[in-house]
Amino acid sequence: MTTRAAHDATLDRTLTVNEIIARYPATIAVLNSFGIDTCCGGMTSLDEAAVRDGADADALFAAVKAAAEAA
């Protein structure tokens, strides 16, 4: 059995958008609010997606992490 703490420890900026969504579905709304392409652009890392879609990478990661931890 995986605990939430162990699961959350794997959340980092190198995960692809698709991996983050699969592990933490609650992050979809956050990603969309930052203008991150969660459909066709899901194969890129969170940091790459932030650059591509013009989002602040630090703010995005903080918001995604908060949503994942709240789920």
Secondary structure in CASP SS format (residue, H / E / C, confidence):
PFRMAT SS
TARGET T0000
AUTHOR 0000-0000-0000
METHOD secondary structure of the structure
MODEL  1
M C 1.00
T C 1.00
T C 1.00
R H 1.00
A H 1.00
A H 1.00
H H 1.00
D H 1.00
A C 1.00
T C 1.00
L C 1.00
D C 1.00
R C 1.00
T C 1.00
L C 1.00
T E 1.00
V H 1.00
N H 1.00
E H 1.00
I H 1.00
I H 1.00
A H 1.00
R H 1.00
Y C 1.00
P H 1.00
A H 1.00
T H 1.00
I H 1.00
A H 1.00
V H 1.00
L H 1.00
N H 1.00
S H 1.00
F C 1.00
G C 1.00
I C 1.00
D C 1.00
T C 1.00
C C 1.00
C C 1.00
G C 1.00
G C 1.00
M C 1.00
T C 1.00
S E 1.00
L H 1.00
D H 1.00
E H 1.00
A H 1.00
A H 1.00
V H 1.00
R H 1.00
D H 1.00
G C 1.00
A C 1.00
D C 1.00
A H 1.00
D H 1.00
A H 1.00
L H 1.00
F H 1.00
A H 1.00
A H 1.00
V H 1.00
K H 1.00
A H 1.00
A H 1.00
A H 1.00
E H 1.00
A H 1.00
A C 1.00
END
